[in-house]
């Protein structure tokens, strides 16, 4: 082995971004330890990885009984069918315990009720994990919480670290407001790197590599999977619409659109459209961490539900002709796959995001359901974006080269054995 890497990521989409980098590093002889958190754990197993979670580091956690008690108190609506109860208890309890250590239990509960689990930032726990594994490099995506905490802990311990940015972020994005950044931050395109520079990130830490999750867009397996998807449903010759939706939680969202309300409404609207247009078919696919919350509607021969925990994205995406999105990364992937993209700009998440796909020239704006009907009724064209600008098919190798460079620079000396 030429070194050891610790990779930390949340969720199915970000684990999908990690997987090709892991494969590229392993071919170079790097020993990869993967912490696949929350819904990312099941996706990691699906991708053939051997992931770890919070529970696998439970021996590092002091006062375990109290930690688990806090986890049980928090479980409630924080459970997910793709996450084991044991992992949820450790994840919730460990993160809450950090707040208790910082501010006392009463203030920790007030902090949770105000900010929820989105404010988790377990630096002390990640410090213990790094001291236990002591990798030569730490790799994350740009997700906050445990990933951001892993980067801060690595910097404090002198361990080289790298973060991968997945989306076309703008200077107003929360990622650009962080107090510390990895030694290397990879961007999916030149335009994103310019945004990061405008936000004040150090230029010597930035490099354009593309997004490794996009690499399989050009794979023969994904293209064949798309053809098989259509054949299996008898959709040859149909115009296939994919709705890649997610929840709406932004301030200003109408009450009936909050949470899963908006996505449910879009799903029903598109079902009504397809039911009255015999040459169209519909695929609905929600964000991996939310899909289980949306209702299963009656079966229809020209409608399908795609579950992220079961089906990989790219064959489903390549089986479509039109992709409807809010702010999902799927919008960018669809544009790179030369699919026509319609962005629901009347969603609060789009209005308040630091970017939107129409503004980037990657999608057509649908400003209302009436406008969406108009867009679907007329011919349109796919975006003019060059996959080479995003290094599609090369990204994982480019990230792996950056990792190897960081490892060559060298990590801090490991802690003494006890």
Buried (B, 14 or more C-beta within 10 A) or exposed (E): EEBBBBBBBBBBBBBBBBBBBBBBBBEBEBBBBBBBBBBBBBBBBBBEBEBBBBBBBBEBBEEBEBBBBBBEBBBEEBEBEBBBEBBBBBBBBBBBBBBBEEEEBEEBBEBBEEEEBEEBBBBBBBBBBBBEBBBBBBBBBBBBBBBBBBBBBBBBBEBBBBBBBBBBBBBEBEBBEBEEBBBBBBBBBEBBBBBBBEBEBEEEBBBBBBBBBBBBBBBEEBBEBBEEBBEEBEBEEBBBBBBBBBBBEBEEBEEEBBBBBBBBBBBEBBBEBBEEBEEBBBBBBBBBBBBEBBEEEEEEEBBBBBEBBEBBBBBBBBBBBBBBBBBBBBBBBBBBBBBBBBBBBBBBBBEBBBBBBBBBEBBBBBBEBEBBEEBBEEEEEBBEBEBEBBBBBBBBBBBBBBBBBBBEEEBEEEEEEE
